[in-house]
Amino acid sequence: MTADEQLKADEGFMRRALDEARQALAAGEVPIGAVVVCRGRIISRAHNLTETLCDVTAHAEMQAITAAANALGGKYLTDCTLYVTVEPCAMCAGAIGWAQLPRVVYGAPDAKRGFSLLAPRAMHPKCAVTAGVLGEECARLMKDFFASRR
């Protein structure tokens, strides 16, 4: 796959993650969405459920990883890519590492709680990270959400 083809595919899957983020927003959750893709096909979709489930660990990534593992029938996601609208936190980066995801694509950075600041080595050492895919759109959703809360 060429770099242009990869970017087009990444943007398409990130748009699906944004759809999930909008579902979170509609439910009163922090608008973060995620999808797991295996061999070009979405196998799980999720969004933040921390308020709904009253569970601080119910981040979009955690939900998507669990659903993907269930779909594949195993805990390792070695043929998958995780797309998430905001940079994973340290907890989610640890789960990404344990699931052995080889690739993570995220939209907006999280300068306060993102893994790159707090736990840059939490993911599997061979995990490739692509940042900034539809980053402005992902960031705008978060900024608008928090502005509405103030």
C-alpha positions in Angstrom: 0.0 0.0 0.0 1.4 3.4 -0.9 1.6 6.2 1.6 -1.3 8.0 0.0 -3.5 4.9 0.1 -2.6 4.3 3.7 -3.5 7.9 4.6 -6.8 7.5 2.8 -7.6 4.2 4.7 -6.5 5.8 8.0 -8.8 8.8 7.5 -11.7 6.5 6.6 -11.3 4.4 9.8 -10.7 7.6 11.9 -14.1 8.9 10.6 -15.7 5.7 12.0 -13.9 6.4 15.3 -15.3 10.0 15.1 -18.8 8.5 14.7 -18.2 6.6 18.0 -17.0 9.8 19.6 -20.2 11.6 18.6 -22.2 8.8 20.1 -20.3 9.3 23.4 -21.1 13.0 23.2 -24.8 12.3 22.7 -24.7 10.2 25.8 -23.0 12.9 27.9 -19.6 11.1 27.9 -16.3 12.7 27.0 -16.3 12.4 23.2 -13.7 9.8 22.4 -14.2 7.0 20.0 -12.2 4.0 18.9 -12.4 1.2 16.3 -10.2 -1.9 15.9 -9.4 -3.0 12.3 -8.2 -6.5 11.4 -7.1 -7.1 7.8 -9.0 -4.1 6.5 -12.2 -4.8 8.3 -13.6 -3.2 11.5 -14.1 -5.9 14.1 -15.0 -3.6 17.1 -16.3 -0.1 17.7 -16.5 1.6 21.0 -16.7 5.0 22.8 -16.1 6.2 26.3 -18.6 4.7 28.8 -17.0 6.0 32.1 -20.1 7.9 33.1 -22.6 5.4 31.9 -20.9 2.5 33.7 -19.6 4.6 36.6 -16.2 3.0 35.8 -13.0 5.0 35.4 -11.5 2.3 33.3 -14.3 2.3 30.6 -12.3 4.3 28.1 -13.0 3.9 24.4 -9.8 2.0 23.8 -10.4 -0.5 26.6 -13.9 -1.2 25.4 -12.7 -1.6 21.8 -9.8 -3.9 22.8 -12.1 -6.1 24.8 -14.7 -6.4 22.0 -12.0 -7.1 19.5 -10.5 -9.9 21.6 -13.9 -11.4 22.0 -14.5 -11.2 18.2 -11.3 -12.9 17.5 -11.5 -15.4 20.3 -8.1 -14.5 21.8 -6.4 -11.8 23.9 -3.6 -10.9 21.4 -4.5 -8.5 18.6 -1.4 -9.0 16.5 -3.1 -8.5 13.1 -5.0 -5.4 14.2 -4.8 -1.6 14.2 -6.5 0.6 16.8 -7.9 3.9 15.7 -8.8 6.3 18.4 -9.8 10.0 18.3 -7.5 11.1 21.1 -4.1 10.0 22.2 -4.4 7.1 24.6 -3.7 7.6 28.3 -1.1 5.6 30.2 -3.7 3.0 31.3 -4.9 2.4 27.7 -1.3 2.4 26.4 -0.6 -0.4 28.8 -3.6 -2.4 27.6 -2.4 -1.8 24.0 0.9 -3.2 24.9 -0.5 -6.3 26.6 -2.8 -6.9 23.6 0.3 -6.7 21.4 -1.3 -4.3 18.9 1.2 -3.6 16.2 -0.2 -0.2 15.2 -2.1 2.6 16.8 -3.5 5.6 14.9 -4.8 8.6 16.9 -6.2 12.0 16.0 -5.7 14.7 18.6 -2.8 14.7 21.1 -3.5 14.8 24.9 -0.8 17.2 26.2 -1.9 16.6 29.9 -2.6 12.8 30.1 -1.3 11.2 26.9 0.9 8.2 27.0 3.7 10.0 25.1 4.2 12.2 28.1 3.4 9.9 31.0 4.3 6.4 29.7 6.1 6.5 26.4 7.3 2.9 26.7 4.0 1.4 27.8 3.1 0.0 24.4 4.7 -3.0 22.8 8.2 -2.1 21.5 7.2 -2.9 17.9 4.0 -0.9 18.0 4.0 1.8 15.3 2.2 5.0 16.2 0.7 7.4 13.7 -0.5 10.6 15.2 -2.6 13.5 13.9 -5.0 11.7 11.5 -7.9 14.1 11.3 -6.4 15.7 14.3 -8.1 19.1 14.0 -11.5 17.5 13.8 -10.8 15.2 16.7 -9.5 18.1 18.8 -12.4 20.4 17.9 -14.9 17.8 19.3 -13.0 17.7 22.6 -12.6 21.5 22.8 -16.3 22.1 22.1 -17.3 19.5 24.7 -15.2 21.0 27.5 -16.2 24.6 26.5 -19.8 23.6 26.9 -19.1 22.3 30.4 -17.6 25.5 31.7 
